[in-house]
Amino acid sequence: MTTTLPLGKALNAGLRRALEDDPKVLLMGEDIGALGGVFRITDGLQKDFGQHRVIDTPLAESGILGTAIGLAMRGFRPVCEIQFDGFIYPAFDQIVSQVAKLHYRTSGNVTMPITIRVPYGGGIGAIEHHSESPEGYFAQTAGLRVVTCSNAADAHLMIRQAITSDDPVLFFEPKRRYWEKGEVDLDSAIDSYPLHRARTVVEGTDVTLLAYGPLVTTAIAAAKAAAEEGMSIEVIDLRTLSPLDMDAIEASVRKTGRLVVTHEAPVFLGIGAEIAARVSERCFYHLEAPVLRVGGFAIPYPPAKLEEHFLPDIDRILHAVDTSMAA
């Protein structure tokens, strides 16, 4: 059945499907039960599946992940919600020292099928520690898979795929896109599109524009604006940050000869830096211009009334595109 849902409701439907399909799936997090989470992503799930499947936890992220590790060792598939991106740091030790390493440490005898849901990014006028983009920390950590959806259809499919993975998955959710609607096939097969494959969302020939998560919508809008001026931008939704889908990126860059990468996280040592390095190594003789990056600035996330100056917008992205085309 295909229906129109906001991204947040699509996640709810995906979590519901995962709970129905596997009795070993458990949801854990702060206020995710009766309240349904601060963004209501788990609304109604505790009522339908019970407190033993949808568990309200203490306000202790390290405790949530520590408990999830023990549950995973006993064969369960915990899905942990980190209420806001900036709250993940108390659990950083558990994630990078235990979750990411136990499979290797045990020579493959112990798996960590843990999904960690992280609402991330700005654009909602929130206070400090509620608008950050910490994905780079985890993409750099061997043993973790890191993905991010940008639309309702992917949200529904990708959360189900993450939960069935025997490897731990950091699932980053663009919180300012929770209310954007899209078509969702509630009956889509779980293997209908691979979890770790990028997707070309706008075909183009002049320059490749690579985005993920909350900025995919912005990138599509930039491509539409550029098309009115006769410029053809190919927009790729990265979807997966670790592992990177370099085949899709390379194929597009070899076609256009130009690449602009954009993300909300600061440019310095961001995901775009790794992509720029790899493209320079693999596509050097196809590049007509240097790889350019558009991202956040090297400052702590600013107060809400200043965030519009921090976040990449259409104008900043198109300025990078124009610079690339002029090279």
N, C-alpha and C positions, 0 to 999 in steps of 0.2 A: 504494500500500500504506500502510495506517495502522497505526502501532505506538506503543507507549508508550516515551518516552525522557526522560532527564534533559535539562535545558536545555543543558548542556555537550555531551552526545552529539548533540543536535540540531544544534548549531553544527558539530560535526565532520562530520555527514552533509551539511549545507549546503555546507561547504567542499569536501568530496569531490565533490559534484554539480557545483560550479563548475569544479573542476579537470578533470572529465570532459567538461564541455560546451564548454570553451574552452581550447585549448592555450596561449593567451597569458596565462592566469592563473598567477601565481606567488605563493607564500607566502614571507614573509621575517620573521625574528625571532630572538630570543635563545633558544636551546635548544628550538626548535620541531620539530627534526628527529627524531633518534634518541630523545630524551627525550619528545617530544610536547608540550612546553610545561609550565610549572609546574602548570597546571591540567589538563593532558592533553587540551586541546581539539584539538590537531593529531595526536593519537596515531595511529600507523599510516600517516599520509599520505606521509611521506618514503619509507617502505618500498615503498609501492605506486606512487608517482609519480616517485621518484628525487630525488637531491640537486640536480638542476638546476631542479626545480619547487618543492621545499620546502627552503628555504635557511636553514641556520644562520648567523647573522650575528655579528660581533663585538659586545661589550657597548657599543654606541655608537648611541643613538637618533638623533642627528643624522646619522650615517652611513647608518642604515637609510633614513631619509626622503630624504636626498640621493640615494642610489642609486635609490630608487623613482621620484624625479622623472625621472632619466635614462631609466629603463626605460619609464616612461609616455610620454615623448617618442618612444620608438622603437616604440610600439604595443602594449606589454605592459600587463597589468592587475595591478599589484602589490597584494598584500594584506599589510599590515605589522602585526605584532603588537607592541604595547607591553606589556611583561611585567606591569607594574602601573601603575595610574593616575598615581602620583606620579613615575614615570620618564619621563613625556611631555615634561617641561619642557626637557630638552636639545634636543628636536626642535621646540620652539615656533617658533623663527625660521624653520625650513624650512617648517613647516605654514602659518603666517600670512603670511609674506613671499613664499613661492614657490608652494607648492601651491595656496593660495587665490586667487592673483592671476594666474597664468600664462595662464589662459584669456582674461581681460580684457586683459592686457598685450599679447597677440598678436592682438587683434581677433577672437578665436574660432578662430584657426588651429591652436592647440595646446590639446589637452584634457589633463586630469589625472585619468584613471580610476583613482584610488588609493583603496583602502579601508584605513582605519586602525582596527584592532581595539583597544579599550581596556577591559580588566577594571576596573571602578570600584566605588566605594562601600565601606561598612564591613560590620561584622557577622561577620567571620571571625577576630577576635582577633589581627589582624596588627600588625606594628610600624609605626613612622613611615614615611610615603610609600607605604603599601600599602593605604590605605582612603579615599582622597580622592575628591571629586566635582568634577572640573574642567570639566564640560560647558559651563558658562556662558561660559568664555573663548572657546570655539570657536563656540558658537551666536551670539555677538556679532560674529563675523568674517564679513564678506561674502565669498561665493565658496565657502563650505564648507556641506555638508549634514550635519546632526547628527541621529542617530537612536539609539534605545535600545529593546531588546526586554525583555519581562518574563516570557515564558513560552516553553516549548519550541517550540510551533508557530510563533510569530513569529520565534524565533531562526533556525529552519531556513529560513523564507521570506525574512526580511529580509536575512540575510547574502547570499543569492543575488542579491536585488534590488540591494543596495549594490554588489556586485562588477560588475554589468552597467551601472551608472550611468557616464555619461561625465563626471560631476562628482565631485570628491573627497568622500568620505563618512567622517565620524567615527562609528564604530560602537561605542557604549558598551554593555558587557556587565555585567549585575549579578552580580558574582562570588559573592555569598552565595546566589544562586539557581541556581548551576550544577547543583546536585544535585536540584532540584525536578523532578518528573516531570510529563509531560503528553502528550496525544495529538498525534501528528505525522503528517501526510500527506506521505510521502516523494515522492509523485508529483504534488504540487500544482503547478498552473501558476504560473509566475513572476509573472503578472499577476492572480492570484486575489484579492488585496487590495492596494490601493495602498500603497507604501512610506511616503508622507507623509500618511497619514490616521489620525486618532485612532480609538479603538474604545471603544464603550460596553460595559463588561463586567458592570455591574449596573444594571438599570433602576430609577429612583426618581423621586419627585415633590417631596420636601421640600427637599433641598439637593444641589448638585453637589459631588462630591469628585473632584478632579483629581490624578492621580499619574502617575509614570512609573518605568520600570526597577524597582529593588528594592522600592520602596514600593507597587507595585500590589497585591502579595499582602497587605500590611498594610492597605491601603485596603479590600480586599474583606472581610477579617476584621472591620474596623471597621463596615462596612455590615451584616454579618450580626449583629454584636452589637447595633447600633442597631435592627435589625428586630425583635429580641426585645422591645424596649421600645416598639414601635409607630411608629418613625421610619423614613421611606423615603429612603435615600441613593442617589443615582445616581453610580456610579463610572465615570470615564472614564480609560482608559489612553492617555496622550498619544501615545506611540510616537515622535513626531517633534518635535524641539526647534527645528530650523531646516530648512525653514520650519514655522511653527506652523499647525496646523489650526484656525484661528479659527472656521470655519463650524460645526464640531462643538461647540466650546466655547460659542459664542454660542447655538446652538440649545438646549443643555442649560440654560444660565443663564436664558434667556428662559422656559423651562418651570418651573424651580424657584425662581428669584428669589434664590438664594443660592449662594455659591461659596467653597469651601475648597480651597486648593492646598497640596500637601505634596511635599517633596523632601528628600533627605539633605544637599544642599549648604546652606551658610548662607543664611538668609533675606535678608540684606543683598545687594542687587543680584543675586539669584538669578533663575532662570527664572520663578519665581512672581511676581516684581516686574513683569516685562514683561507677563505674563498679566493681573495685577491692573489694570495701567494700561490695557491694551487693552479689557478688559471694562468698566472704568469709563467709557471713551470711547464704547463701542458699545452697552452695555446699561444705561446709567445709569437710565433710567426703568423698567426691569424689576427692578432690584435692591431687595430688601426689607431688606438688611443690607449692611454693608461687606464687601468681599472680604477674607478672612483667609488667612494663610499659616502653615504649620507646617514648620519645617525645622531644620537644624543651627544651632548658635550661632556667634557671631562670634569664634571662637577657632580656633587650629590643631587639627587632628584629635587627640583625646586619646589617652592610653595605652589599651591594650586593655581593661583592667579597668574603665575608666570609659566605654567607648563606648556602653553601654546607656543611659546618662544623656544622651548626645549625640544618638543617633539617634531620630527621630520614631517613636513607638509608638502602639498603639491608643488608649491613654488620652489622649495629647496630641492626637491627631486628633479623638477624640470630644469633648474639651473645647472645641476650636475649633468643632465642629459645634453643640454645645449653646449656645455663645456666639452663633453666627450665628442660631440658631433663637430665641434670647431677645431679639434686637435688635428 
